[in-house]
Amino acid sequence: MTGGPAAYESSSTGSPRSSTAASSPPSFTATTGTKAWNVELVAGRTDTPVVPQVAAGRAEFGVSDASQVLLARAQGAPIVALLAGLQHNPRCIMVHESSGVTGLADLRDATLAMSAHDPAAAFLLQKFNWPNVQVVPYSGSIAPFLLDPRAAQQAYVFSEPILAEAQNARVRCLMVKDLGFDPYASVLVTSEAVLRERRDLAVRIAVATARGWEQYLRDPRAANAEIQARNAELSLEAVARGAAALAPLGRGSARVGAMDLGRWQTLADQLVAAGLLSPGAVDPAQAYMPDFVR
């Protein structure tokens, strides 16, 4: 059987949360019990964001993060989270070690490259009034950061810092989650229509995804080799370092994939405080499926 395409967000290191565009679309076979589905992986891009693709039915499944799920539902998008690949969010602000900045409250006299549309950015700007910090759009490249010792930029802890260090930069990662803003990441999402009409498929894809994460967190070597093969510009060492940085984020106190209503509610409150959600615009309890994968 064919489960249809799944839209995955892109990532510089090509971690399990991502797929990189290739000459032919990458795919995998999701097998549970006696059934198997050929699942096409479609790389997410800025011009084709994941959540709208799933909401519109152009993909049955996608990978996003919890904040995007809540924001989309507030706009009427009928999407639902099935499991969280990462218990903790990988978003960080990357600075040069030579800057002397050891915490986000210390940031000053710097240029900070950060996407204005990123909920983490809205949270930080609401929390801090950094002295003499110019916030500029994030271009998606680490090149400006490498050229300016006073520069700071948004990053994923398993991605841009690894690439910067490969260019002999000495960097420090300031984790946004340490401030309490910690949306579930690498969240498998689907539409309410798929849950209603093809629930068996949703369960089996979720189970296969959870098993994949469990295997990756236990021993990422086989997946790393596949990731490196699809991303020739990355060394296997860089991919392995990215996997090592990602692993603690997937190993929370809960089992792989688990989600908790308290965290969804906290996130909704934070998005309201940051001005991204109107009070009562979304019910966090309707945004995810508790215990969908047991």
For each residue, the residues with C-beta under 8 A, 3 or more apart:
1: 35 36 37 38 201
2: 37 38
3: 6 30 37 38 39 60 61 201 205
4: 39 40 59 60 61
5: 25 39 40 41 42 58 59 60
6: 3 39 40 41 42 59 60 61 62 63 205
7: 42 44 48 50 53 54 58 59 61 62 63
8: 17 18 19 41 42 43 44 50 62 63
9: 17 18 44 50 62 63 64
10: 18 19 20 21 43 44 45
11: 14 15 17 18 156 158 159
12: 156 159 160 163
13: 18 156 158 159 162 163 227 231 234 238 239 242
14: 11 18 19 20 227 228 230 231 234 239
15: 11 18 158 159 186 227 242 243 246
16: 85 186 212 213 216 223 227
17: 8 9 11 63 85 86 185 186
18: 8 9 10 11 13 14 15 43 44 63
19: 8 10 14 26 41 42 43 230
20: 10 14 26 43 230 231
21: 10 43
22: 25 26 230
23:
24:
25: 5 22 40 41 42
26: 19 20 22 40 41 230
27: 38 39 40 41
28: 38 39 41
29: 36 37 38 39
30: 3 36 37 39 204 205 208 209
31: 35 36 37 208
32: 35 204 207 208
33: 204
34:
35: 1 31 32 204
36: 1 29 30 31
37: 1 2 3 29 30 31 201 204 205
38: 1 2 3 27 28 29
39: 3 4 5 6 27 28 29 30 61 205
40: 4 5 6 25 26 27
41: 5 6 8 19 25 26 27 28
42: 5 6 7 8 19 25 53 59
43: 8 10 18 19 20 21
44: 7 8 9 10 18 48 49 50 53 62 63
45: 10 48 49
46: 49
47:
48: 7 44 45 52 53
49: 44 45 46 52 53
50: 7 8 9 44 53 54 59 62 63 64 68 189
51: 54 55 62 64 68 69 72 77 79 189
52: 48 49 55 56 72 77
53: 7 42 44 48 49 50 56 58 59 62
54: 7 50 51 57 58 59 60 61 62 79 189 190 191
55: 51 52 72 77 78 79 191
56: 52 53
57: 54 60 191 193
58: 5 7 53 54
59: 4 5 6 7 42 50 53 54 62
60: 3 4 5 6 54 57 190 191 194 198 201 205
61: 3 4 6 7 39 54 188 189 190 194 202 205
62: 6 7 8 9 44 50 51 53 54 59 79 188 189 190
63: 6 7 8 9 17 18 44 50 85 186 187 188 189
64: 9 50 51 68 69 187 189
65: 68 69 89 183 184 185 186 187
66: 69 70 81 84 183 184 185 187 259 263 264 267 287 288
67: 70 71 119 120 183 267 271
68: 50 51 64 65 71 72 119
69: 51 64 65 66 72 73 79 80 81 187 189 287 288
70: 66 67 73 74 264 267 268 271 277 282 284 287
71: 67 68 74 75 119 271 276 277
72: 51 52 55 68 69 75 77 79
73: 69 70 76 77 78 79 282 286 287
74: 70 71 277 278 281 282
75: 71 72
76: 73
77: 51 52 55 72 73
78: 55 73 191 192 193
79: 51 54 55 62 69 72 73 189 190 191 192
80: 69 189 190 191 192 195 286 287 288 289
81: 66 69 84 184 187 188 189 259 287 288 289
82: 187 188 189 190 202 205 206 209 288 289 292 293
83: 187 188 206 209 210 256 257 258 259 292 293
84: 66 81 87 184 185 186 187 188 257 258 259
85: 16 17 63 185 186 187 188 209 213 250 256 257
86: 17 89 90 184 185 186 246 249 250
87: 84 184 249 250 251 252 253 254 258
88: 177 182 185 248 249 250 252
89: 65 86 120 176 177 181 182 183 184 185 249
90: 86 156 157 158 159 185 245 246 249
91: 118 120 154 155 156 157 175 176 177 185
92: 154 155 156 157 161 173 174 175 176
93: 104 107 112 114 124 152 153 154 155 173 174 176
94: 145 152 153 154 155 160 161 164 171 172 173 174
95: 99 101 107 110 151 152 171 172 174
96: 99 145 149 150 151 169 170 171 172
97: 170 171 172
98: 149 170
99: 95 96 110 149 150 152 172
100: 106
101: 95 106 107 110 152 172 174
102: 106 172 174
103: 106 174
104: 93 107 124 128 174 176 179
105: 128
106: 100 101 102 103
107: 93 95 101 104 110 112 128 130 133 152
108: 130 131 132 133
109: 131 132 133 150
110: 95 99 101 107 130 132 133 134 150 151 152
111: 133 134 136 148 150 151 152
112: 93 107 130 133 134 135 136 151 152 153
113: 135 136 137 138 139 144 145 151 152 153 154
114: 93 118 121 124 135 136 137 138 153 154
115: 118 121 137 138 154
116: 121 135 137
117: 121
118: 91 114 115 121 122 154
119: 67 68 71 122 123 181 183 271 274 276
120: 67 89 91 123 124 154 176 181
121: 114 115 116 117 118 124 125 135 154
122: 118 119 125 126 271 274 275 276
123: 119 120 126 127 176 179 181 270 274
124: 93 104 114 120 121 127 128 176 179 181
125: 121 122 128 135 274
126: 122 123 273 274 275
127: 123 124 179
128: 104 105 107 124 125
129:
130: 107 108 110 112 133
131: 108 109
132: 108 109 110
133: 107 108 109 110 111 112 130
134: 110 111 112
135: 112 113 114 116 121 125
136: 111 112 113 114
137: 113 114 115 116
138: 113 114 115 153 154
139: 113 144
140:
141: 144
142: 145 146 153 160 163 164 167
143: 146 147
144: 113 139 141 147 148 151 153
145: 94 96 113 142 148 151 152 153 160 164 169
146: 142 143 164 167 169
147: 143 144 151
148: 111 144 145 151
149: 96 98 99
150: 96 99 109 110 111
151: 95 96 110 111 112 113 144 145 147 148
152: 93 94 95 99 101 107 110 111 112 113 145
153: 93 94 112 113 114 138 142 144 145 160
154: 91 92 93 94 113 114 115 118 120 121 138
155: 91 92 93 94 159 160 161 173
156: 11 12 13 90 91 92 159 160
157: 90 91 92 161 173 175 245 246 249
158: 11 13 15 90 161 162 242 243 245 246 249
159: 11 12 13 15 90 155 156 162 163 242
160: 12 94 142 145 153 155 156 163 164
161: 92 94 155 157 158 164 165 171 173 245
162: 13 158 159 165 166 238 241 242 245
163: 12 13 142 159 160 166 167 238
164: 94 142 145 146 160 161 167 169 171
165: 161 162 168 169 170 171 241
166: 162 163 235 238
167: 142 146 163 164
168: 165
169: 96 145 146 164 165
170: 96 97 98 165
171: 94 95 96 97 161 164 165
172: 94 95 96 97 99 101 102
173: 92 93 94 155 157 161
174: 92 93 94 95 101 102 103 104 178
175: 91 92 157 178
176: 89 91 92 93 104 120 123 124 179 181 182
177: 88 89 91 180 181 182
178: 174 175
179: 104 123 124 127 176
180: 177 266 270
181: 89 119 120 123 124 176 177 267 270
182: 88 89 176 177 263 267
183: 65 66 67 89 119 267
184: 65 66 81 84 86 87 89 187 259 263
185: 17 65 66 84 85 86 88 89 90 91 249
186: 15 16 17 63 65 84 85 86 213
187: 63 64 65 66 69 81 82 83 84 85 184
188: 61 62 63 81 82 83 84 85 205 206 209 257
189: 50 51 54 61 62 63 64 69 79 80 81 82
190: 54 60 61 62 79 80 82 194 195 202 205
191: 54 55 57 60 78 79 80 194 195
192: 78 79 80 195 196
193: 57 78 196 197
194: 60 61 190 191 197 198 199 201 202
195: 80 190 191 192 198 199 202 289
196: 192 193 199
197: 193 194
198: 60 194 195 201 202
199: 194 195 196 202 203
200: 203 204
201: 1 3 37 60 194 198 204 205
202: 61 82 190 194 195 198 199 205 206 292
203: 199 200 206 207 292 293
204: 30 32 33 35 37 200 201 207 208
205: 3 6 30 37 39 60 61 82 188 190 201 202 208 209
206: 82 83 188 202 203 209 210 257 292 293
207: 32 203 204 210 211 293
208: 30 31 32 204 205 211 212
209: 30 82 83 85 188 205 206 212 213 257
210: 83 206 207 213 214 256 257 293
211: 207 208 214 215
212: 16 208 209 215 216
213: 16 85 186 209 210 216 217 250 256 257
214: 210 211 217 218 256
215: 211 212 218 219 223
216: 16 212 213 219 220 223 243 250
217: 213 214 220 247 250 251 256
218: 214 215
219: 215 216 222
220: 216 217 223 224 240 243 247
221: 224 225 240
222: 219 225 226
223: 16 215 216 220 226 227 243
224: 220 221 227 228 236 239 240 243
225: 221 222 228 229 236
226: 222 223 229 230
227: 13 14 15 16 223 224 230 231 234 239
228: 14 224 225 231 232 234 235 236 239
229: 225 226 232
230: 14 19 20 22 26 226 227
231: 13 14 20 227 228 234 239
232: 228 229
233:
234: 13 14 227 228 231 238 239
235: 166 228 238 239
236: 224 225 228 239 240
237: 240 241
238: 13 162 163 166 234 235 241 242
239: 13 14 224 227 228 231 234 235 236 242 243
240: 220 221 224 236 237 243 244
241: 162 165 237 238 244 245
242: 13 15 158 159 162 238 239 245 246
243: 15 158 216 220 223 224 239 240 246 247
244: 240 241 247
245: 90 157 158 161 162 241 242 248
246: 15 86 90 157 158 242 243 249 250
247: 217 220 243 244 250 251
248: 88 245 251
249: 86 87 88 89 90 157 158 185 246
250: 85 86 87 88 213 216 217 246 247 256
251: 87 217 247 248
252: 87 88 258
253: 87
254: 87 258 260
255: 258
256: 83 85 210 213 214 217 250
257: 83 84 85 188 206 209 210 213 292 293
258: 83 84 87 252 254 255 291
259: 66 81 83 84 184 263 264 288 290
260: 254 263 264
261: 264 265 284 285 290
262: 265 266
263: 66 182 184 259 260 266 267
264: 66 70 259 260 261 267 268 284 285 287 288
265: 261 262 268 269 284
266: 180 262 263 269 270
267: 66 67 70 181 182 183 263 264 270 271 284
268: 70 264 265 271 272 277 282 284
269: 265 266 272 273
270: 123 180 181 266 267 273 274
271: 67 70 71 119 122 267 268 274 276 277
272: 268 269 275 276 277 278 279
273: 126 269 270
274: 119 122 123 125 126 270 271
275: 122 126 272
276: 71 119 122 271 272
277: 70 71 74 268 271 272 281 282
278: 74 272 281
279: 272
280:
281: 74 277 278
282: 70 73 74 268 277 286 287
283: 286 287
284: 70 261 264 265 267 268 287 288
285: 261 264 288
286: 73 80 282 283
287: 66 69 70 73 80 81 264 282 283 284
288: 66 69 80 81 82 259 264 284 285
289: 80 81 82 195 292
290: 259 261
291: 258 294
292: 82 83 202 203 206 257 289
293: 82 83 203 206 207 210 257
294: 291
